Amino acid sequence: MKASELRSKSVEDLQKELLELRRAQFGLRMQLATQSLTKNSEIQRVKREIARVHTVLTEKAKASKQ
């Protein structure tokens, strides 16, 4: 998901998205540990998505303070 799409979401939706991404990240880590992960690039993709959501949440928090 692009950052522009994330910026159009509310803070509550971003929190839900973050929770889903963290669960996906956990699932991928478990697959890696049990050697059933087929696409190692998925771990990095989810990690970047989490970072994007955190960035947008920080931007929204700073904007609300001003």
N, C-alpha and C positions, 0 to 999 in steps of 0.2 A: 504494500500500500504506500502511496506517495505521501509526502509530508503535507502537500496541499489538501489532500483528502482528509488527513488527520486533523488539520487546522479547522476544518468545517464541522467537526464533531464537538459535542459538549464534553465537559470534564468527566461526567459520569460515564459516558460512552468510552472515553479514553481509558478510564480505570478498568472497565470491563474488558476492553481490548488487551490491556496490559496483563490482566489475569489470564486470559486465554493464551496469550503468547508465552507466559511463564509456564503454564501447564504443558504447552507444546514443547517447550524447551526441556522440561523435565522428562517428558516421554522420549524425546530424542536422546537425552543422556542415558536413559535406561536401555534404549535400543543399542546404543554404542557400547554400553557395559556388557550386554548379553550377546554382542557381535551379530545383531540382526539388523543393523542399520545399513541400508543400501546406498543412500546418498549422503555423504559426509557434508556436502555443501549446505544441506538444510539447517544444520546447527548454526552456521555462520549467518544464514539468511534470517533466521529467527532472532539471533542476537542483534542484528542490525535493526530489525523491526522494533525490538524492545527499546533500543537506543533512540529511534525516531519518536516513539511514543513519549519517552521521558523528555526529549527535547521540546516537544510541543506542549507537554504539561508544564514544563518550566517557563516557556514563553507565556502561556496563559496565566500562570501565577504571577509573573512579573507585571503583566499588563493589568491585572486586577488590583495590584498595589498602587499603581499610578493614578 
